């Protein structure tokens, strides 16, 4: 399974599926990360947390744990 956490910086990927449940999944969806949306990986913090991405025209920082729940293709 390829997740947002494994994607190299500078890549654009499409969200395939969201894992997790309840409040965590809801929060990710509220940020605009839904099935089919394209996500561009802008940069990675020095220790790998957080991941900075661009989604639907705005910038977002995601924790590694949250990025791990987003399956991409």
Secondary structure, DSSP 8 states (H G I E B T S, - for coil): --BGGGS-TT-EEEEEEE---HHHHHHHHHTT--TT-EEEEEEE-TTS-SEEEEETTEEEEE-HHHHTTEEE-
